[in-house]
Amino acid sequence: MATINMPKKDKAAEPDAVRASQIKPAMARYRLQVDRQTKATFASLDDARAAGQAIKKAFPVVQVSIYDAEQSSQTRLD
């Protein structure tokens, strides 16, 4: 019977890297929400409103809103 000798693992070679799926994404102040799910974040209200209106124009049935994280307020786009 043959034996297989595996080389010893070098612990220094294995970095303690955090997986990309475990990193919480950075959120900007204004969050664009479609049907209560955050789809994008924006630093300015004007950019968030323009993106929200484009989505609302293309898909009039969905509920589009902008959440302000600093003031904890939500603005619904019609």
PASEBA-1860 file (N, C-alpha, C; in nm, 3 decimals):
! residues 78
1> MATINMPK> 0.084/-0.117/0.000/0.000/0.000/0.000/0.089/0.124/0.000 ~ 0.059/0.217/-0.087/0.139/0.338/-0.100/0.082/0.448/-0.011 ~ 0.170/0.528/0.046/0.126/0.641/0.126/0.156/0.770/0.052 ~ 0.071/0.865/0.072/0.089/0.995/0.008/0.125/1.096/0.116 ~ 0.237/1.160/0.098/0.279/1.262/0.193/0.247/1.399/0.136 ~ 0.160/1.469/0.204/0.121/1.603/0.163/0.217/1.704/0.226 ~ 0.251/1.807/0.152/0.338/1.909/0.212/0.262/1.985/0.320 ~ 0.336/2.027/0.420/0.274/2.101/0.530/0.234/2.240/0.482
9> KDKAAEPD> 0.120/2.285/0.530/0.072/2.418/0.493/0.148/2.525/0.567 ~ 0.180/2.631/0.494/0.248/2.744/0.553/0.141/2.842/0.601 ~ 0.128/2.860/0.729/0.023/2.946/0.783/0.043/3.092/0.744 ~ 0.165/3.132/0.718/0.191/3.271/0.677/0.142/3.297/0.536 ~ 0.129/3.192/0.456/0.085/3.208/0.317/-0.065/3.232/0.308 ~ -0.141/3.196/0.413/-0.285/3.215/0.411/-0.319/3.351/0.474 ~ -0.357/3.448/0.395/-0.391/3.578/0.453/-0.527/3.572/0.522 ~ -0.543/3.653/0.622/-0.671/3.661/0.691/-0.759/3.764/0.621
17> AVRASQIK> -0.780/3.742/0.494/-0.858/3.836/0.414/-1.007/3.816/0.441 ~ -1.079/3.925/0.441/-1.222/3.921/0.458/-1.284/3.901/0.320 ~ -1.378/3.812/0.312/-1.444/3.787/0.184/-1.526/3.908/0.143 ~ -1.538/3.927/0.014/-1.613/4.041/-0.037/-1.759/4.035/0.003 ~ -1.813/3.916/0.019/-1.953/3.902/0.057/-1.977/3.939/0.204 ~ -1.871/3.948/0.282/-1.885/3.979/0.423/-1.867/4.127/0.453 ~ -1.829/4.205/0.355/-1.807/4.347/0.376/-1.938/4.421/0.354 ~ -1.975/4.502/0.449/-2.097/4.581/0.437/-2.069/4.698/0.344
25> PAMARYRL> -2.149/4.716/0.238/-2.122/4.825/0.145/-2.142/4.962/0.211 ~ -2.062/5.056/0.170/-2.074/5.192/0.223/-2.201/5.256/0.168 ~ -2.278/5.314/0.256/-2.403/5.376/0.215/-2.389/5.528/0.222 ~ -2.437/5.594/0.118/-2.438/5.739/0.116/-2.564/5.787/0.190 ~ -2.582/5.917/0.196/-2.693/5.974/0.273/-2.828/5.940/0.213 ~ -2.843/5.952/0.081/-2.972/5.932/0.016/-2.977/5.794/-0.047 ~ -3.080/5.717/-0.014/-3.094/5.580/-0.063/-3.218/5.571/-0.152 ~ -3.197/5.527/-0.273/-3.306/5.509/-0.368/-3.368/5.373/-0.343
33> QVDRQTKA> -3.497/5.371/-0.312/-3.565/5.246/-0.282/-3.675/5.220/-0.384 ~ -3.679/5.098/-0.433/-3.784/5.055/-0.525/-3.857/4.941/-0.458 ~ -3.986/4.960/-0.434/-4.067/4.862/-0.361/-4.002/4.824/-0.229 ~ -3.955/4.926/-0.155/-3.894/4.915/-0.022/-3.762/4.838/-0.020 ~ -3.698/4.823/-0.134/-3.566/4.761/-0.139/-3.466/4.864/-0.189 ~ -3.357/4.883/-0.116/-3.255/4.980/-0.154/-3.183/4.931/-0.279 ~ -3.182/5.015/-0.382/-3.119/4.980/-0.508/-2.990/5.057/-0.532 ~ -2.981/5.180/-0.481/-2.862/5.261/-0.502/-2.856/5.367/-0.393
41> TFASLDDA> -2.736/5.423/-0.374/-2.720/5.532/-0.279/-2.655/5.650/-0.350 ~ -2.689/5.769/-0.304/-2.640/5.891/-0.368/-2.599/5.990/-0.259 ~ -2.502/6.075/-0.293/-2.457/6.178/-0.201/-2.547/6.301/-0.205 ~ -2.612/6.324/-0.320/-2.697/6.443/-0.331/-2.842/6.402/-0.359 ~ -2.933/6.484/-0.312/-3.075/6.459/-0.331/-3.114/6.470/-0.478 ~ -3.054/6.564/-0.550/-3.087/6.584/-0.691/-3.053/6.461/-0.776 ~ -2.939/6.400/-0.749/-2.901/6.279/-0.822/-2.996/6.164/-0.791 ~ -3.033/6.149/-0.665/-3.125/6.043/-0.626/-3.263/6.065/-0.687
49> RAAGQAIK> -3.308/6.190/-0.688/-3.439/6.221/-0.745/-3.441/6.196/-0.896 ~ -3.334/6.231/-0.967/-3.328/6.210/-1.112/-3.330/6.060/-1.144 ~ -3.255/5.981/-1.069/-3.255/5.836/-1.092/-3.391/5.775/-1.059 ~ -3.452/5.823/-0.953/-3.584/5.773/-0.913/-3.691/5.806/-1.015 ~ -3.687/5.927/-1.070/-3.786/5.966/-1.170/-3.767/5.888/-1.300 ~ -3.644/5.855/-1.334/-3.620/5.773/-1.454/-3.678/5.633/-1.436 ~ -3.663/5.577/-1.317/-3.720/5.444/-1.290/-3.872/5.451/-1.291 ~ -3.927/5.554/-1.230/-4.072/5.569/-1.223/-4.132/5.590/-1.361
57> KAFPVVQV> -4.061/5.660/-1.448/-4.109/5.682/-1.585/-4.108/5.550/-1.664 ~ -4.005/5.470/-1.646/-3.994/5.343/-1.718/-4.089/5.237/-1.661 ~ -4.110/5.240/-1.530/-4.194/5.140/-1.464/-4.294/5.212/-1.372 ~ -4.405/5.260/-1.423/-4.497/5.341/-1.343/-4.568/5.265/-1.230 ~ -4.567/5.134/-1.233/-4.639/5.056/-1.133/-4.563/5.046/-1.001 ~ -4.430/5.047/-1.006/-4.351/5.027/-0.884/-4.354/5.150/-0.795 ~ -4.331/5.126/-0.667/-4.324/5.235/-0.569/-4.178/5.278/-0.556 ~ -4.150/5.404/-0.585/-4.014/5.457/-0.578/-4.009/5.563/-0.470
65> SIYDAEQS> -3.909/5.554/-0.383/-3.895/5.653/-0.277/-3.747/5.678/-0.250 ~ -3.720/5.789/-0.183/-3.584/5.827/-0.145/-3.581/5.838/0.007 ~ -3.490/5.766/0.068/-3.475/5.766/0.213/-3.354/5.851/0.250 ~ -3.375/5.946/0.339/-3.267/6.031/0.389/-3.218/5.971/0.522 ~ -3.097/5.918/0.524/-3.046/5.848/0.641/-3.015/5.943/0.757 ~ -2.980/6.065/0.731/-2.946/6.159/0.839/-3.071/6.208/0.911 ~ -3.178/6.234/0.837/-3.300/6.286/0.898/-3.403/6.176/0.925 ~ -3.373/6.055/0.882/-3.464/5.939/0.896/-3.602/5.971/0.839
73> SQTRLD> -3.602/6.029/0.719/-3.727/6.061/0.653/-3.731/5.997/0.515 ~ -3.851/5.975/0.467/-3.868/5.909/0.337/-3.959/5.994/0.251 ~ -3.919/6.013/0.124/-3.996/6.091/0.027/-4.039/6.000/-0.085 ~ -4.168/5.990/-0.108/-4.219/5.905/-0.214/-4.229/5.986/-0.345 ~ -4.183/5.925/-0.453/-4.192/5.989/-0.583/-4.318/5.942/-0.657 ~ -4.391/6.036/-0.712/-4.513/6.002/-0.786/-4.497/6.024/-0.933
END
